[in-house]
Amino acid sequence: MTGYAVGEDVKVQMPRGKSKRGVMGISVMYTTSQEAKFDGAVGTVTEINPKGPYGIPLYLVDFDEHDNRVAIPWRAQWFREEWIVSTERKEEKIQVADPTAASGFARSQTGEST
């Protein structure tokens, strides 16, 4: 089962790590990979290869329709699932507190505290 659908907007986020100088950035294992050039770019998933090399699902992300500040070397690139994150925020459900429970004491029907 894949984690993203065709047409979904995603952001490229390569694994993070510290350099020799202690600066946080792209992990040194990935800095020379082609995918590292797209770090921070937003694109749309256009194709999914569920059985990519070594059985790892790959997602073809197209950056053509998005305005990115990152210098994109070409229009589309294949990415692993762990290298992309969804740009759509999930709604956080906030439950409104019961005003009678806010005092810390339970009240009976007569209004007396128990």
N, C-alpha and C positions, 0 to 999 in steps of 0.2 A: 504494500500500500504506500502510495506516495504522499508526501506532505503538502505539496502545492498543486494547484490546478492550472490548466492552460488559461491565459488571460489575467492571471493574478499578478499584481505589482509586487516586486520584491526589491530588496536592497542587498548589495554585495557586502558581506562583512567577513573578511578573512580572519583566521585565528590570531589572537593577540599574544604578544610576548615581549620580553625585554631584550634590548640589544646589549652588546658588551659594555656600553656606557651606562646602562640602566634606564634607557629611554623606552617608554612603552610605545609600541607600534605593531606593525604586522610581524608575526613570528619570523625569526630568521630562517626557519625551514622553508618558508613560502615567499620570501622577498624576491627571489629571482624567477618565480613561476609567472606564466602569462596571466593567470587569473588575478595576481596581486595588482596589476595595473588598473583593475576595475574597482578596487576597494572604495566603498562609499557611493558608488553609482547606483541609480535606481533604474530598473527596467521592467519589462513585462515578460512573463514566461510564455513562450510560443510553442514549445515542443518538449515532450518528456520521453526519455529513453529509460524505461524501468529496469532494463538489464544491460547497463553500461559495462565498461571494462571491469572485470573482477566482481561482477554482480552488484556494483554500486550504481544506484539510480542517478541519472544526469538530467539537468534542466537546461534547455536552451533559452537564454535570456536575451531579449532584443532591447537595445538602448536607444533606438532611433527616435521614438516618439516622446522621449523625456528630455527635459532641460537639466543636464548635469553639470556641476562645476568641475568634476573630475575629467581629465583629458582621456577620452575614450579612443583607444587605438583602432578599433573596428566596430561594426554595428552590433554583432551578436557573439556570444561566447557560451560554451557549455560549462556548467558549474555543478558541483556536488551539493547535496541537500544541506550539509552542515556549513556551507559557505554563503548561504543566502538566508535572509530573514524577511518575513512579511512586513510590508509597510502599512497595512491596514491594522489599526488599533482595535483590540477587542474591548467591548464595553465592560467597565467595571461595575458590578452590581453593588450598590450601597443600600443597606437596609436602614430604614429610619427607625431610630430608637423609640421605644414606648415611653411616653412622658411620665407614666406612673412608676416605671421601673428605674427612672433616672435618680430618684431620691435614695435608692438603696434599700428601702423598706417596702414590703408588700402591704397593701392596704386591703382591709376587708370591705364588704359591701356597705357597712355602716360608717366607713371613714376612719375607723380606728386603726392605728398601726399595730402590727403583730410582732 
